[in-house]
Amino acid sequence: MTEEITSYKFACAIARILDEKIASNISILNISNVSSFADYFVICSAQTSTQVKALTENLSEKIKSIFTRLPLGRENDAKNRWNLVDYGDVVVHILQDEERSAYAIEKFWNHAYSVPRETWLKESVEYSEYEKTNK
């Protein structure tokens, strides 16, 4: 199923997919007014390098299946303590807690607008695995 989707809705769907696979501390930053290379960052934490890798792979599979989009690029450290998945308009950062603190992405981009959790959950309800199975 191919869908045309705004960057905002895409970022919300990404956050939902990560949330449903137990990523923690998820945030969406609207960087469109302060950056020319992307519209949104989706940032989340994982507990282990195995979880970082699993979240990254699951996200890539889901995005390919739902939106028929492949990442423009992917980066990670050798130990899978952080992964970056670049979809052009949305860049996803999946980091272990220590790396998240060290990179301090939210602090560096503190002038960006943060999308509240309640908002992105509401905006992405149609992409929920659980909402579909409970109907």
N, CA, C and O atoms as a GROMACS GRO file, in nm:
protein
  540
    1MET      N    1   0.084  -0.118   0.000
    1MET     CA    2   0.000   0.000   0.000
    1MET      C    3   0.088   0.124   0.000
    1MET      O    4   0.167   0.144   0.092
    2THR      N    5   0.076   0.205  -0.101
    2THR     CA    6   0.154   0.328  -0.112
    2THR      C    7   0.067   0.445  -0.068
    2THR      O    8  -0.047   0.460  -0.111
    3GLU      N    9   0.124   0.528   0.017
    3GLU     CA   10   0.050   0.644   0.065
    3GLU      C   11   0.134   0.769   0.045
    3GLU      O   12   0.254   0.768   0.070
    4GLU      N   13   0.071   0.876   0.000
    4GLU     CA   14   0.133   1.007  -0.002
    4GLU      C   15   0.106   1.064   0.137
    4GLU      O   16  -0.006   1.061   0.186
    5ILE      N   17   0.208   1.115   0.198
    5ILE     CA   18   0.195   1.158   0.337
    5ILE      C   19   0.282   1.280   0.361
    5ILE      O   20   0.390   1.294   0.302
    6THR      N   21   0.236   1.369   0.449
    6THR     CA   22   0.316   1.487   0.484
    6THR      C   23   0.432   1.444   0.574
    6THR      O   24   0.429   1.337   0.635
    7SER      N   25   0.533   1.528   0.581
    7SER     CA   26   0.647   1.501   0.670
    7SER      C   27   0.601   1.489   0.814
    7SER      O   28   0.650   1.404   0.889
    8TYR      N   29   0.509   1.574   0.854
    8TYR     CA   30   0.456   1.572   0.990
    8TYR      C   31   0.390   1.438   1.022
    8TYR      O   32   0.419   1.376   1.124
    9LYS      N   33   0.300   1.395   0.935
    9LYS     CA   34   0.229   1.269   0.956
    9LYS      C   35   0.327   1.151   0.952
    9LYS      O   36   0.312   1.056   1.029
   10PHE      N   37   0.426   1.159   0.864
   10PHE     CA   38   0.527   1.054   0.854
   10PHE      C   39   0.607   1.045   0.983
   10PHE      O   40   0.633   0.935   1.032
   11ALA      N   41   0.647   1.158   1.039
   11ALA     CA   42   0.720   1.159   1.166
   11ALA      C   43   0.634   1.099   1.277
   11ALA      O   44   0.685   1.023   1.360
   12CYS      N   45   0.506   1.132   1.279
   12CYS     CA   46   0.415   1.077   1.380
   12CYS      C   47   0.402   0.926   1.365
   12CYS      O   48   0.401   0.853   1.464
   13ALA      N   49   0.393   0.878   1.241
   13ALA     CA   50   0.383   0.733   1.215
   13ALA      C   51   0.511   0.662   1.261
   13ALA      O   52   0.504   0.554   1.319
   14ILE      N   53   0.625   0.722   1.234
   14ILE     CA   54   0.753   0.665   1.278
   14ILE      C   55   0.758   0.655   1.429
   14ILE      O   56   0.797   0.552   1.484
   15ALA      N   57   0.717   0.762   1.497
   15ALA     CA   58   0.716   0.760   1.644
   15ALA      C   59   0.624   0.649   1.695
   15ALA      O   60   0.659   0.579   1.791
   16ARG      N   61   0.509   0.632   1.634
   16ARG     CA   62   0.413   0.528   1.672
   16ARG      C   63   0.475   0.389   1.655
   16ARG      O   64   0.465   0.304   1.743
   17ILE      N   65   0.538   0.366   1.541
   17ILE     CA   66   0.601   0.236   1.513
   17ILE      C   67   0.707   0.205   1.618
   17ILE      O   68   0.715   0.093   1.669
   18LEU      N   69   0.789   0.304   1.651
   18LEU     CA   70   0.892   0.285   1.753
   18LEU      C   71   0.830   0.261   1.890
   18LEU      O   72   0.877   0.176   1.965
   19ASP      N   73   0.725   0.335   1.921
   19ASP     CA   74   0.657   0.321   2.050
   19ASP      C   75   0.600   0.180   2.067
   19ASP      O   76   0.608   0.122   2.175
   20GLU      N   77   0.542   0.127   1.962
   20GLU     CA   78   0.481  -0.005   1.971
   20GLU      C   79   0.584  -0.118   1.977
   20GLU      O   80   0.549  -0.232   2.006
   21LYS      N   81   0.709  -0.086   1.952
   21LYS     CA   82   0.816  -0.184   1.968
   21LYS      C   83   0.901  -0.152   2.092
   21LYS      O   84   1.017  -0.192   2.101
   22ILE      N   85   0.843  -0.079   2.184
   22ILE     CA   86   0.900  -0.052   2.317
   22ILE      C   87   1.023   0.038   2.316
   22ILE      O   88   1.110   0.025   2.403
   23ALA      N   89   1.032   0.128   2.222
   23ALA     CA   90   1.133   0.234   2.232
   23ALA      C   91   1.089   0.324   2.348
   23ALA      O   92   0.970   0.330   2.379
   24SER      N   93   1.181   0.393   2.410
   24SER     CA   94   1.143   0.479   2.522
   24SER      C   95   1.183   0.623   2.495
   24SER      O   96   1.266   0.652   2.408
   25ASN      N   97   1.122   0.712   2.571
   25ASN     CA   98   1.156   0.855   2.568
   25ASN      C   99   1.155   0.910   2.424
   25ASN      O  100   1.251   0.972   2.380
   26ILE      N  101   1.047   0.885   2.354
   26ILE     CA  102   1.036   0.925   2.213
   26ILE      C  103   1.002   1.074   2.204
   26ILE      O  104   0.913   1.123   2.273
   27SER      N  105   1.074   1.143   2.117
   27SER     CA  106   1.039   1.282   2.093
   27SER      C  107   1.047   1.312   1.944
   27SER      O  108   1.127   1.254   1.870
   28ILE      N  109   0.962   1.404   1.903
   28ILE     CA  110   0.963   1.453   1.765
   28ILE      C  111   0.995   1.601   1.771
   28ILE      O  112   0.930   1.677   1.842
   29LEU      N  113   1.097   1.640   1.697
   29LEU     CA  114   1.134   1.782   1.687
   29LEU      C  115   1.106   1.831   1.547
   29LEU      O  116   1.152   1.773   1.449
   30ASN      N  117   1.030   1.939   1.537
   30ASN     CA  118   1.006   2.004   1.409
   30ASN      C  119   1.122   2.100   1.387
   30ASN      O  120   1.131   2.205   1.451
   31ILE      N  121   1.210   2.063   1.295
   31ILE     CA  122   1.329   2.145   1.269
   31ILE      C  123   1.317   2.220   1.136
   31ILE      O  124   1.414   2.280   1.090
   32SER      N  125   1.198   2.218   1.076
   32SER     CA  126   1.180   2.277   0.942
   32SER      C  127   1.212   2.426   0.936
   32SER      O  128   1.256   2.475   0.833
   33ASN      N  129   1.191   2.497   1.044
   33ASN     CA  130   1.218   2.641   1.044
   33ASN      C  131   1.362   2.676   1.077
   33ASN      O  132   1.404   2.791   1.065
   34VAL      N  133   1.439   2.575   1.120
   34VAL     CA  134   1.577   2.601   1.161
   34VAL      C  135   1.679   2.516   1.087
   34VAL      O  136   1.799   2.521   1.116
   35SER      N  137   1.632   2.436   0.990
   35SER     CA  138   1.721   2.348   0.916
   35SER      C  139   1.676   2.337   0.771
   35SER      O  140   1.557   2.346   0.740
   36SER      N  141   1.772   2.318   0.682
   36SER     CA  142   1.737   2.299   0.541
   36SER      C  143   1.748   2.153   0.497
   36SER      O  144   1.710   2.120   0.385
   37PHE      N  145   1.800   2.065   0.584
   37PHE     CA  146   1.822   1.927   0.540
   37PHE      C  147   1.712   1.830   0.580
   37PHE      O  148   1.709   1.718   0.530
   38ALA      N  149   1.622   1.869   0.668
   38ALA     CA  150   1.511   1.781   0.709
   38ALA      C  151   1.402   1.866   0.772
   38ALA      O  152   1.425   1.981   0.809
   39ASP      N  153   1.284   1.808   0.782
   39ASP     CA  154   1.173   1.876   0.848
   39ASP      C  155   1.157   1.833   0.993
   39ASP      O  156   1.120   1.913   1.079
   40TYR      N  157   1.185   1.704   1.020
   40TYR     CA  158   1.163   1.650   1.155
   40TYR      C  159   1.276   1.555   1.194
   40TYR      O  160   1.334   1.486   1.110
   41PHE      N  161   1.304   1.554   1.323
   41PHE     CA  162   1.384   1.449   1.387
   41PHE      C  163   1.288   1.368   1.471
   41PHE      O  164   1.202   1.423   1.539
   42VAL      N  165   1.302   1.238   1.467
   42VAL     CA  166   1.236   1.150   1.564
   42VAL      C  167   1.350   1.087   1.642
   42VAL      O  168   1.439   1.024   1.584
   43ILE      N  169   1.346   1.103   1.773
   43ILE     CA  170   1.454   1.057   1.860
   43ILE      C  171   1.396   0.963   1.964
   43ILE      O  172   1.291   0.990   2.022
   44CYS      N  173   1.464   0.851   1.986
   44CYS     CA  174   1.418   0.759   2.091
   44CYS      C  175   1.536   0.690   2.156
   44CYS      O  176   1.648   0.691   2.105
   45SER      N  177   1.507   0.630   2.271
   45SER     CA  178   1.608   0.557   2.347
   45SER      C  179   1.579   0.408   2.343
   45SER      O  180   1.464   0.365   2.330
   46ALA      N  181   1.686   0.331   2.357
   46ALA     CA  182   1.677   0.185   2.367
   46ALA      C  183   1.767   0.142   2.482
   46ALA      O  184   1.862   0.211   2.517
   47GLN      N  185   1.737   0.028   2.538
   47GLN     CA  186   1.812  -0.017   2.656
   47GLN      C  187   1.944  -0.087   2.621
   47GLN      O  188   2.041  -0.076   2.696
   48THR      N  189   1.949  -0.158   2.509
   48THR     CA  190   2.068  -0.236   2.473
   48THR      C  191   2.101  -0.216   2.325
   48THR      O  192   2.020  -0.165   2.248
   49SER      N  193   2.220  -0.258   2.288
   49SER     CA  194   2.258  -0.250   2.147
   49SER      C  195   2.171  -0.342   2.062
   49SER      O  196   2.142  -0.312   1.946
   50THR      N  197   2.130  -0.454   2.118
   50THR     CA  198   2.039  -0.545   2.047
   50THR      C  199   1.906  -0.476   2.020
   50THR      O  200   1.850  -0.491   1.911
   51GLN      N  201   1.856  -0.400   2.117
   51GLN     CA  202   1.730  -0.328   2.098
   51GLN      C  203   1.746  -0.216   1.996
   51GLN      O  204   1.656  -0.191   1.916
   52VAL      N  205   1.859  -0.147   1.998
   52VAL     CA  206   1.885  -0.042   1.898
   52VAL      C  207   1.876  -0.102   1.758
   52VAL      O  208   1.808  -0.048   1.671
   53LYS      N  209   1.943  -0.212   1.738
   53LYS     CA  210   1.944  -0.278   1.607
   53LYS      C  211   1.804  -0.328   1.570
   53LYS      O  212   1.760  -0.309   1.457
   54ALA      N  213   1.734  -0.391   1.665
   54ALA     CA  214   1.600  -0.444   1.638
   54ALA      C  215   1.502  -0.332   1.604
   54ALA      O  216   1.422  -0.346   1.511
   55LEU      N  217   1.507  -0.222   1.677
   55LEU     CA  218   1.419  -0.108   1.648
   55LEU      C  219   1.447  -0.053   1.509
   55LEU      O  220   1.354  -0.020   1.435
   56THR      N  221   1.573  -0.042   1.474
   56THR     CA  222   1.611   0.012   1.342
   56THR      C  223   1.561  -0.078   1.230
   56THR      O  224   1.504  -0.031   1.132
   57GLU      N  225   1.582  -0.207   1.246
   57GLU     CA  226   1.540  -0.301   1.141
   57GLU      C  227   1.389  -0.310   1.130
   57GLU      O  228   1.335  -0.313   1.019
   58ASN      N  229   1.319  -0.315   1.244
   58ASN     CA  230   1.173  -0.319   1.241
   58ASN      C  231   1.118  -0.192   1.176
   58ASN      O  232   1.026  -0.200   1.094
   59LEU      N  233   1.172  -0.077   1.213
   59LEU     CA  234   1.126   0.049   1.155
   59LEU      C  235   1.143   0.048   1.003
   59LEU      O  236   1.051   0.082   0.929
   60SER      N  237   1.260   0.009   0.956
   60SER     CA  238   1.286   0.006   0.812
   60SER      C  239   1.189  -0.086   0.740
   60SER      O  240   1.138  -0.052   0.633
   61GLU      N  241   1.163  -0.203   0.797
   61GLU     CA  242   1.068  -0.297   0.736
   61GLU      C  243   0.927  -0.240   0.731
   61GLU      O  244   0.860  -0.250   0.628
   62LYS      N  245   0.882  -0.181   0.841
   62LYS     CA  246   0.746  -0.125   0.848
   62LYS      C  247   0.729  -0.009   0.750
   62LYS      O  248   0.628   0.000   0.681
   63ILE      N  249   0.827   0.080   0.744
   63ILE     CA  250   0.819   0.195   0.655
   63ILE      C  251   0.817   0.148   0.509
   63ILE      O  252   0.744   0.202   0.427
   64LYS      N  253   0.898   0.049   0.479
   64LYS     CA  254   0.899  -0.006   0.342
   64LYS      C  255   0.763  -0.068   0.309
   64LYS      O  256   0.712  -0.050   0.199
   65SER      N  257   0.706  -0.141   0.404
   65SER     CA  258   0.579  -0.209   0.381
   65SER      C  259   0.461  -0.112   0.373
   65SER      O  260   0.376  -0.126   0.285
   66ILE      N  261   0.455  -0.016   0.462
   66ILE     CA  262   0.341   0.077   0.467
   66ILE      C  263   0.352   0.187   0.360
   66ILE      O  264   0.256   0.216   0.290
   67PHE      N  265   0.471   0.246   0.349
   67PHE     CA  266   0.487   0.364   0.264
   67PHE      C  267   0.572   0.341   0.139
   67PHE      O  268   0.591   0.433   0.059
   68THR      N  269   0.622   0.220   0.121
   68THR     CA  270   0.713   0.185   0.011
   68THR      C  271   0.830   0.284   0.000
   68THR      O  272   0.869   0.325  -0.109
   69ARG      N  273   0.883   0.321   0.115
   69ARG     CA  274   0.998   0.412   0.119
   69ARG      C  275   1.118   0.340   0.176
   69ARG      O  276   1.108   0.265   0.274
   70LEU      N  277   1.231   0.364   0.114
   70LEU     CA  278   1.358   0.313   0.166
   70LEU      C  279   1.436   0.431   0.220
   70LEU      O  280   1.421   0.543   0.172
   71PRO      N  281   1.520   0.408   0.320
   71PRO     CA  282   1.602   0.518   0.371
   71PRO      C  283   1.698   0.570   0.264
   71PRO      O  284   1.747   0.494   0.181
   72LEU      N  285   1.723   0.699   0.268
   72LEU     CA  286   1.823   0.758   0.180
   72LEU      C  287   1.962   0.724   0.231
   72LEU      O  288   2.059   0.719   0.154
   73GLY      N  289   1.972   0.700   0.361
   73GLY     CA  290   2.098   0.665   0.423
   73GLY      C  291   2.077   0.608   0.562
   73GLY      O  292   1.976   0.633   0.627
   74ARG      N  293   2.177   0.533   0.605
   74ARG     CA  294   2.177   0.479   0.742
   74ARG      C  295   2.319   0.488   0.796
   74ARG      O  296   2.416   0.464   0.724
   75GLU      N  297   2.328   0.522   0.923
   75GLU     CA  298   2.459   0.526   0.989
   75GLU      C  299   2.446   0.463   1.126
   75GLU      O  300   2.339   0.466   1.187
   76ASN      N  301   2.555   0.406   1.172
   76ASN     CA  302   2.558   0.352   1.309
   76ASN      C  303   2.702   0.338   1.354
   76ASN      O  304   2.795   0.338   1.273
   77ASP      N  305   2.719   0.326   1.484
   77ASP     CA  306   2.852   0.298   1.534
   77ASP      C  307   2.872   0.147   1.529
   77ASP      O  308   2.776   0.072   1.513
   78ALA      N  309   2.994   0.103   1.542
   78ALA     CA  310   3.028  -0.039   1.529
   78ALA      C  311   2.959  -0.127   1.634
   78ALA      O  312   2.937  -0.246   1.610
   79LYS      N  313   2.925  -0.069   1.748
   79LYS     CA  314   2.864  -0.148   1.856
   79LYS      C  315   2.713  -0.134   1.864
   79LYS      O  316   2.651  -0.182   1.959
   80ASN      N  317   2.652  -0.068   1.765
   80ASN     CA  318   2.507  -0.046   1.763
   80ASN      C  319   2.456   0.024   1.889
   80ASN      O  320   2.350  -0.011   1.941
   81ARG      N  321   2.531   0.121   1.937
   81ARG     CA  322   2.485   0.200   2.051
   81ARG      C  323   2.401   0.318   2.002
   81ARG      O  324   2.325   0.376   2.079
   82TRP      N  325   2.415   0.353   1.875
   82TRP     CA  326   2.329   0.454   1.813
   82TRP      C  327   2.314   0.420   1.666
   82TRP      O  328   2.407   0.372   1.601
   83ASN      N  329   2.197   0.446   1.614
   83ASN     CA  330   2.168   0.430   1.472
   83ASN      C  331   2.094   0.554   1.424
   83ASN      O  332   2.017   0.614   1.498
   84LEU      N  333   2.119   0.589   1.301
   84LEU     CA  334   2.050   0.701   1.237
   84LEU      C  335   1.991   0.647   1.107
   84LEU      O  336   2.060   0.580   1.030
   85VAL      N  337   1.865   0.677   1.083
   85VAL     CA  338   1.799   0.638   0.960
   85VAL      C  339   1.745   0.767   0.896
   85VAL      O  340   1.664   0.838   0.955
   86ASP      N  341   1.792   0.795   0.775
   86ASP     CA  342   1.759   0.920   0.706
   86ASP      C  343   1.657   0.895   0.596
   86ASP      O  344   1.686   0.828   0.497
   87TYR      N  345   1.537   0.949   0.615
   87TYR     CA  346   1.433   0.941   0.513
   87TYR      C  347   1.420   1.072   0.435
   87TYR      O  348   1.320   1.093   0.365
   88GLY      N  349   1.517   1.158   0.447
   88GLY     CA  350   1.514   1.287   0.377
   88GLY      C  351   1.439   1.391   0.458
   88GLY      O  352   1.502   1.477   0.521
   89ASP      N  353   1.308   1.386   0.456
   89ASP     CA  354   1.229   1.484   0.530
   89ASP      C  355   1.224   1.453   0.680
   89ASP      O  356   1.201   1.542   0.762
   90VAL      N  357   1.247   1.327   0.716
   90VAL     CA  358   1.248   1.285   0.856
   90VAL      C  359   1.375   1.205   0.882
   90VAL      O  360   1.406   1.110   0.809
   91VAL      N  361   1.448   1.243   0.986
   91VAL     CA  362   1.569   1.172   1.026
   91VAL      C  363   1.542   1.110   1.163
   91VAL      O  364   1.500   1.178   1.256
   92VAL      N  365   1.568   0.979   1.173
   92VAL     CA  366   1.539   0.905   1.296
   92VAL      C  367   1.669   0.874   1.368
   92VAL      O  368   1.765   0.825   1.307
   93HIS      N  369   1.673   0.903   1.499
   93HIS     CA  370   1.788   0.875   1.583
   93HIS      C  371   1.744   0.773   1.689
   93HIS      O  372   1.653   0.800   1.768
   94ILE      N  373   1.808   0.657   1.690
   94ILE     CA  374   1.779   0.554   1.790
   94ILE      C  375   1.908   0.534   1.868
   94ILE      O  376   2.009   0.489   1.814
   95LEU      N  377   1.904   0.568   1.997
   95LEU     CA  378   2.025   0.570   2.078
   95LEU      C  379   2.007   0.500   2.213
   95LEU      O  380   1.898   0.501   2.270
   96GLN      N  381   2.114   0.441   2.262
   96GLN     CA  382   2.112   0.397   2.401
   96GLN      C  383   2.117   0.521   2.489
   96GLN      O  384   2.160   0.627   2.445
   97ASP      N  385   2.072   0.507   2.614
   97ASP     CA  386   2.061   0.623   2.703
   97ASP      C  387   2.191   0.703   2.716
   97ASP      O  388   2.188   0.826   2.712
   98GLU      N  389   2.304   0.634   2.733
   98GLU     CA  390   2.432   0.705   2.748
   98GLU      C  391   2.465   0.790   2.626
   98GLU      O  392   2.508   0.905   2.638
   99GLU      N  393   2.443   0.733   2.508
   99GLU     CA  394   2.470   0.807   2.385
   99GLU      C  395   2.373   0.923   2.369
   99GLU      O  396   2.410   1.031   2.322
  100ARG      N  397   2.250   0.900   2.409
  100ARG     CA  398   2.152   1.009   2.399
  100ARG      C  399   2.193   1.126   2.487
  100ARG      O  400   2.183   1.242   2.446
  101SER      N  401   2.239   1.096   2.605
  101SER     CA  402   2.287   1.203   2.694
  101SER      C  403   2.411   1.270   2.636
  101SER      O  404   2.422   1.393   2.641
  102ALA      N  405   2.502   1.192   2.582
  102ALA     CA  406   2.627   1.247   2.529
  102ALA      C  407   2.602   1.335   2.406
  102ALA      O  408   2.660   1.444   2.396
  103TYR      N  409   2.518   1.290   2.314
  103TYR     CA  410   2.492   1.367   2.193
  103TYR      C  411   2.399   1.486   2.218
  103TYR      O  412   2.407   1.586   2.147
  104ALA      N  413   2.312   1.475   2.316
  104ALA     CA  414   2.224   1.586   2.357
  104ALA      C  415   2.156   1.655   2.239
  104ALA      O  416   2.159   1.777   2.226
  105ILE      N  417   2.095   1.574   2.153
  105ILE     CA  418   2.033   1.627   2.032
  105ILE      C  419   1.926   1.730   2.064
  105ILE      O  420   1.920   1.836   2.002
  106GLU      N  421   1.842   1.699   2.163
  106GLU     CA  422   1.735   1.793   2.199
  106GLU      C  423   1.791   1.925   2.252
  106GLU      O  424   1.733   2.030   2.226
  107LYS      N  425   1.901   1.921   2.324
  107LYS     CA  426   1.962   2.045   2.374
  107LYS      C  427   2.018   2.127   2.258
  107LYS      O  428   2.000   2.249   2.253
  108PHE      N  429   2.086   2.060   2.167
  108PHE     CA  430   2.145   2.130   2.053
  108PHE      C  431   2.036   2.194   1.967
  108PHE      O  432   2.055   2.303   1.914
  109TRP      N  433   1.924   2.126   1.952
  109TRP     CA  434   1.813   2.176   1.870
  109TRP      C  435   1.701   2.232   1.958
  109TRP      O  436   1.584   2.218   1.925
  110ASN      N  437   1.736   2.295   2.069
  110ASN     CA  438   1.636   2.345   2.165
  110ASN      C  439   1.547   2.455   2.109
  110ASN      O  440   1.445   2.487   2.170
  111HIS      N  441   1.582   2.512   1.996
  111HIS     CA  442   1.499   2.615   1.934
  111HIS      C  443   1.396   2.553   1.838
  111HIS      O  444   1.317   2.625   1.777
  112ALA      N  445   1.398   2.420   1.826
  112ALA     CA  446   1.298   2.351   1.743
  112ALA      C  447   1.172   2.325   1.825
  112ALA      O  448   1.178   2.316   1.947
  113TYR      N  449   1.060   2.314   1.757
  113TYR     CA  450   0.933   2.287   1.823
  113TYR      C  451   0.922   2.137   1.850
  113TYR      O  452   0.946   2.056   1.761
  114SER      N  453   0.886   2.101   1.972
  114SER     CA  454   0.868   1.961   2.010
  114SER      C  455   0.720   1.924   2.001
  114SER      O  456   0.635   1.993   2.056
  115VAL      N  457   0.690   1.816   1.931
  115VAL     CA  458   0.552   1.769   1.916
  115VAL      C  459   0.516   1.685   2.039
  115VAL      O  460   0.583   1.585   2.066
  116PRO      N  461   0.414   1.722   2.113
  116PRO     CA  462   0.377   1.647   2.234
  116PRO      C  463   0.335   1.503   2.202
  116PRO      O  464   0.278   1.476   2.096
  117ARG      N  465   0.364   1.412   2.293
  117ARG     CA  466   0.332   1.270   2.278
  117ARG      C  467   0.184   1.249   2.245
  117ARG      O  468   0.150   1.172   2.155
  118GLU      N  469   0.096   1.316   2.319
  118GLU     CA  470  -0.048   1.299   2.296
  118GLU      C  471  -0.084   1.335   2.152
  118GLU      O  472  -0.171   1.272   2.091
  119THR      N  473  -0.018   1.436   2.098
  119THR     CA  474  -0.045   1.481   1.962
  119THR      C  475  -0.001   1.377   1.860
  119THR      O  476  -0.078   1.340   1.771
  120TRP      N  477   0.124   1.330   1.871
  120TRP     CA  478   0.169   1.233   1.770
  120TRP      C  479   0.098   1.099   1.782
  120TRP      O  480   0.081   1.029   1.682
  121LEU      N  481   0.055   1.063   1.903
  121LEU     CA  482  -0.024   0.939   1.916
  121LEU      C  483  -0.158   0.954   1.845
  121LEU      O  484  -0.203   0.862   1.776
  122LYS      N  485  -0.222   1.069   1.863
  122LYS     CA  486  -0.350   1.094   1.798
  122LYS      C  487  -0.336   1.099   1.645
  122LYS      O  488  -0.418   1.044   1.572
  123GLU      N  489  -0.230   1.165   1.599
  123GLU     CA  490  -0.207   1.181   1.456
  123GLU      C  491  -0.171   1.051   1.384
  123GLU      O  492  -0.182   1.042   1.262
  124SER      N  493  -0.128   0.950   1.459
  124SER     CA  494  -0.079   0.827   1.396
  124SER      C  495  -0.163   0.704   1.427
  124SER      O  496  -0.120   0.592   1.402
  125VAL      N  497  -0.281   0.724   1.481
  125VAL     CA  498  -0.362   0.610   1.526
  125VAL      C  499  -0.388   0.508   1.415
  125VAL      O  500  -0.398   0.389   1.443
  126GLU      N  501  -0.399   0.553   1.291
  126GLU     CA  502  -0.428   0.458   1.182
  126GLU      C  503  -0.309   0.368   1.149
  126GLU      O  504  -0.324   0.271   1.075
  127TYR      N  505  -0.191   0.398   1.204
  127TYR     CA  506  -0.073   0.315   1.181
  127TYR      C  507  -0.045   0.220   1.298
  127TYR      O  508   0.058   0.153   1.300
  128SER      N  509  -0.135   0.214   1.393
  128SER     CA  510  -0.118   0.128   1.510
  128SER      C  511  -0.152  -0.016   1.478
  128SER      O  512  -0.261  -0.046   1.427
  129GLU      N  513  -0.062  -0.106   1.508
  129GLU     CA  514  -0.090  -0.249   1.495
  129GLU      C  515  -0.201  -0.288   1.592
  129GLU      O  516  -0.286  -0.372   1.559
  130TYR      N  517  -0.202  -0.229   1.709
  130TYR     CA  518  -0.294  -0.268   1.813
  130TYR      C  519  -0.434  -0.213   1.791
  130TYR      O  520  -0.533  -0.279   1.823
  131GLU      N  521  -0.443  -0.094   1.738
  131GLU     CA  522  -0.575  -0.036   1.709
  131GLU      C  523  -0.648  -0.119   1.604
  131GLU      O  524  -0.769  -0.140   1.613
  132LYS      N  525  -0.574  -0.167   1.505
  132LYS     CA  526  -0.633  -0.247   1.396
  132LYS      C  527  -0.683  -0.382   1.447
  132LYS      O  528  -0.789  -0.429   1.405
  133THR      N  529  -0.609  -0.443   1.537
  133THR     CA  530  -0.646  -0.576   1.586
  133THR      C  531  -0.758  -0.570   1.688
  133THR      O  532  -0.824  -0.671   1.714
  134ASN      N  533  -0.780  -0.455   1.748
  134ASN     CA  534  -0.884  -0.443   1.849
  134ASN      C  535  -1.017  -0.394   1.794
  134ASN      O  536  -1.112  -0.379   1.870
  135LYS      N  537  -1.026  -0.371   1.665
  135LYS     CA  538  -1.151  -0.321   1.605
  135LYS      C  539  -1.240  -0.435   1.564
  135LYS      O  540  -1.349  -0.412   1.511
   0.00000   0.00000   0.00000
